Amino acid sequence: MIVVAIALNTFKEAVRDKILYVLFAFGALMILVSRAIGWVSYGSGEKIMADMGLAAIWIFSGMVSIFIGTGLIYKEIDKRTIYTILAKPAERWQFLGGKYLGLVLTMLVNLTLLSGGFLIYLWLSNAPVTMGLVQALYLTFIEMMVLTAIAIFFSSASTPILSAIFTTLIFYVGQVTKWIVELGAGNPPWVQKMLYTVYLFLPNLHNFNIRDKAVLATENGLAVPYAELGVVTVYGLAYASAVLLAAHLIFSRRNF
Amino acid sequence: MEQTLDESAKAFAEGVAYNAYWNDLAQWSYTAWYAGFALGAALLILFVVLPRRTESVIVPAGPKRLLYALSSYRSAMLHGGGILLLVLCAVSSQSEVDHARGFLADQDRRYEAMLKKLGAKGDKEAARRAQYMYMPRGNSLIYVTAGNPALAADYIWLTSQQYVVNSFRRGQKFEMLLKFYDTLMELEPHWTEAAINAGKVLSALEQDRYAVEKFYIRAIVNNPGNHRLAYEAGRLFVVPPLNPQVRKDYSRRAAGWFQRVIDQLKTQPTVEGRERFISELQDLIARLSVESQSYEIADQLLLKNVKDAKNSRAMREISARDWLNARSLLMSSRIQERVDAFKAQKLHFPLELTPMFKAIRGDRLFRDFDENGIPLDAYGFPFRYDAVSGMVTSHGADLRRSIQSVVIVRNMIEMFQRENQSRNPATLQELQAWVRTHYANPQSSPTPAITDALGIDLNVIDSPFGKAWDYDAASGVITLPPESDAKILFKNADRLMDEFAPELQ
């Protein structure tokens, strides 16, 4: 119950944050503009529209996660409100979990609104609305769960600015991790193994990117089989949990 | 000295491969990277190992004192180590991009060095060409778009359209756009709609169909199940080539691609209009098979079209007429084989075809014979034979070809009249001289239809049926033999329809 109460309060706090509305507005604007870019194209206008819409949802959700998530814990410490929460019979893990779930809830609402608007906009534009697109949006949400966990991790250990920088770096590097392994090609085996270890430890956010497949999905309208979707979901949840545990490890040892 | 485009590209590649800047950078960057990684990892390990410093802790004496002294910097170690490792991860990514010639700063330096190299050789045109022909590799664009190749592909596609509509360096448009489209396919290999449209643009820019076909093949390798790509590849070769010598190969390739389309369509679930599309393609393959001298295939497909009750009446009638042609050509090719075998054995051509006819008596291909037992072609005419050249031809097929060719010759006469105050050519030789002079001008090169009808030498004197056209200089009219009348020529097509399409009669 404590976790739920903190989560709901975090959600209320997040939806009062102006930055959420600014990012939401930009995301919606980019989705609207995508159609005009599609008009410029000779053929494949619908494809470009869908690509841009999915990318807009992805990037602006990522920004919400980074900008709100990285300040969550720090703000409580900075304003000393954390004392009142922890003074009550609330464990630190409950506080951390509540904060995380609250932000995930914010993300879910944000993503649902943007995605709903995007799919309706596609439908109104006579562009194909396939199950693949829904799959891509679902995996974007799972990706945001991982990113939010990373943002909370840094927020529990550092200042908002540094956390935002770290999380943004992870967000970018996570998209291109597979090339870290390729970097080891031609090097001694121990170097290759080390790079592979780095690759394994970094979040492979590219797993959640099925946007190109979703837009070009033809067979049954699916971007990937449901089994694959399940595996990627498990990966995302496992990684997010591991990061939250690490965040708790730091947070539990922290003095205010 | 003028450099070809290939030489410019080679010089560019050499400039990139052996650029001193990159080599110097590569030598120390790996060492620095591993040193940085070790330092970052050490800082993070220390952060975990070192005890937290609180005021209540009594600082122990001895070696542990150092550890407690360092514990003041735990936070700095966490931040320093974390930043270092993350930056190194990003650096790793950037190094890969640099390998792929992606990031602009590094690429510009190498590019400038290459330009200087080319400029030093005094070939400014080659340097300019290398400049505007530059295109980043798809791999590097994936980095720029943070792992979103679809967005990079969209960007490439939209940018390429500027080059389609603008008068960008006429002559190099094809090469430039091919680079765009190859990068596009590298980024988004399954974007078949773009591949199809790209192929259409390329085929409009380049007369060399084989170069465009290569692009389609690359797209088909990535999308083997997509029949539309194969169809477009086939359509490339349906338009007759300017060089009639490659016509046979064009037809063979087109037929091959269309057959692939049919094979793919047959494995896919039934969709509306599929059977009709397959039937139309088979008809097209049959016609192409005649052009590529695959008469047996044409014979079978056209007869199948005639028999198929699902086809429209018009299609069955046209197929019946085309079948006469294919069958006649098949028959003459069979006799020709025997004539050639005779020549190989006796070292001279036979004086007449009678011995050949005796040999083919049992061949089911030959159904009609005249009162003397001489086989007739499918049109019902005797075969023609030139004992000097050893050539066997079907009179019916030649007549049919004459009907097509005479239209072109008549057009030539009209053009001659327009240029000569409505005067008719006095002889066909005069017309021939005028035609060759007219088409010697590069501004008015003959169309594929003209070279197809008259041959590469633009012969307007001889008709396909082995003698000169019957030309009347007074009226300027060419008269065809009476048997070229459609009713006479295609009488056997009606017979065929009676036999295989009685319900339509």
Interface residues (C-beta under 8 A of the other chain):
Chain A: I37 V40 S41 Y42 G43 S44 K47 I48 D51 M52 A55 A157 S158 L162 F166 L169 I170 F171 Y172 V173 Q175 V176 W179 I180 E182 L183 V191 L195 V198 L202 L205 H206 N209 R211 D212 K213 V215 L216 R253 N255
Chain B: Y34 R52 T54 L78 H79 G82 I83 L86 V87 C89 A90 S92 S93 S95 E96 I142 Y143 A146 G147 N148 P149 A150 L151 A153 D154 W157 L158 Q161 V164 E188 H190 W191 E193 A194 N197
